[in-house]
């Protein structure tokens, strides 16, 4: 089984920063793409950023220039550095990873989510 565990969420003032972490554990042969999604109340889950195994990243327009994704493949961990946070960034943030768990099986996995609240 594969488990993704997010951490680092919390309450922060507008303009502040947070760093989220997502660590993968379990029966893992390899991890391809990893990314972060978020879901605000009343809205659908949206892709925030993703990165390939080689570190090529993409970002939603709403977070470009403010958020940075990175990964440590040895630690099987992906990070999300969030700067200049805005109230509209408030959401539950979910980690996602495309994981190969056996010779023939690959699928996406989700973390449990971590709450980020940006408020004064």
C-alpha positions as CSV (number, residue, x, y, z in Angstrom):
1,X,0.0,0.0,0.0
2,X,1.0,3.6,-0.7
3,X,0.5,6.4,1.7
4,X,0.9,10.1,1.1
5,X,1.1,12.3,4.2
6,X,0.9,16.1,3.9
7,X,2.1,18.5,6.6
8,X,2.9,22.1,7.1
9,X,-0.6,23.7,6.8
10,X,-1.9,26.2,9.2
11,X,-3.1,29.7,9.7
12,X,-1.0,32.5,8.2
13,X,-1.6,36.2,7.7
14,X,-1.9,37.7,4.2
15,X,1.5,38.1,2.7
16,X,3.0,35.4,4.8
17,X,4.6,32.1,3.8
18,X,4.1,28.4,4.4
19,X,5.9,25.3,3.3
20,X,4.0,22.2,2.7
21,X,5.5,18.7,2.6
22,X,4.2,15.5,1.3
23,X,6.0,12.2,2.0
24,X,5.3,9.0,0.2
25,X,5.7,5.6,1.9
26,X,4.8,2.0,1.2
27,X,5.5,-0.4,-1.6
28,X,7.0,2.0,-4.1
29,X,9.1,1.1,-7.1
30,X,9.1,4.6,-8.6
31,X,7.3,7.9,-8.5
32,X,6.7,9.8,-11.7
33,X,4.7,13.1,-11.4
34,X,3.9,14.6,-8.1
35,X,1.7,17.6,-7.6
36,X,-0.4,19.7,-5.4
37,X,-4.1,20.4,-5.7
38,X,-6.4,22.5,-3.6
39,X,-10.1,22.7,-2.9
40,X,-11.8,25.7,-1.4
41,X,-15.3,25.6,0.1
42,X,-17.9,25.5,-2.7
43,X,-15.3,25.0,-5.4
44,X,-13.9,22.0,-7.2
45,X,-10.5,20.6,-6.6
46,X,-8.0,22.4,-8.8
47,X,-4.4,21.7,-9.9
48,X,-2.0,24.1,-8.2
49,X,1.3,22.8,-9.5
50,X,3.0,19.6,-10.6
51,X,6.5,18.4,-11.2
52,X,7.9,15.5,-13.2
53,X,10.4,13.1,-11.9
54,X,13.1,15.2,-13.5
55,X,11.9,18.4,-11.8
56,X,10.1,20.1,-14.6
57,X,7.3,22.1,-13.0
58,X,4.0,23.7,-14.1
59,X,1.9,26.2,-12.2
60,X,-1.6,27.5,-12.2
61,X,-1.7,31.1,-13.3
62,X,-3.0,32.1,-10.0
63,X,0.1,31.0,-8.1
64,X,2.9,31.7,-10.6
65,X,5.6,33.8,-9.1
66,X,4.4,33.0,-5.6
67,X,4.5,29.2,-5.2
68,X,7.4,26.9,-5.9
69,X,7.3,23.1,-6.1
70,X,10.3,21.0,-5.5
71,X,11.0,17.4,-4.7
72,X,13.6,15.1,-3.1
73,X,13.4,11.8,-4.9
74,X,15.6,10.1,-2.4
75,X,13.2,11.1,0.4
76,X,10.2,10.5,-1.8
77,X,9.0,13.9,-0.7
78,X,7.5,16.8,-2.6
79,X,7.4,20.3,-1.2
80,X,5.3,23.4,-1.9
81,X,6.8,26.7,-0.9
82,X,4.0,29.3,-0.7
83,X,4.9,33.0,-0.5
84,X,2.9,36.2,-0.6
85,X,-0.2,34.3,0.5
86,X,-3.6,35.7,-0.2
87,X,-7.0,35.0,1.4
88,X,-8.0,33.4,-1.8
89,X,-5.3,30.8,-1.3
90,X,-7.4,29.4,1.6
91,X,-8.2,25.8,0.9
92,X,-7.4,22.2,1.7
93,X,-4.3,21.3,-0.1
94,X,-3.8,17.8,-1.4
95,X,-0.7,16.0,-2.5
96,X,-1.0,13.7,-5.5
97,X,1.6,11.3,-6.9
98,X,1.7,8.9,-9.8
99,X,3.3,5.8,-8.3
100,X,4.5,2.6,-9.7
101,X,3.8,0.0,-7.0
102,X,4.8,-3.2,-8.9
103,X,6.3,-4.2,-12.2
104,X,3.1,-3.5,-14.1
105,X,0.9,-1.3,-11.9
106,X,1.0,2.5,-11.8
107,X,-1.8,4.7,-10.5
108,X,-2.4,8.0,-8.8
109,X,-2.6,8.4,-5.0
110,X,-3.9,11.2,-2.8
111,X,-2.9,12.4,0.5
112,X,-5.4,13.2,3.2
113,X,-5.1,17.0,2.8
114,X,-3.8,19.8,4.9
115,X,-5.7,23.0,5.7
116,X,-4.2,26.3,4.7
117,X,-6.0,29.4,6.0
118,X,-4.9,32.9,5.0
119,X,-6.6,35.5,7.2
120,X,-5.8,38.5,9.2
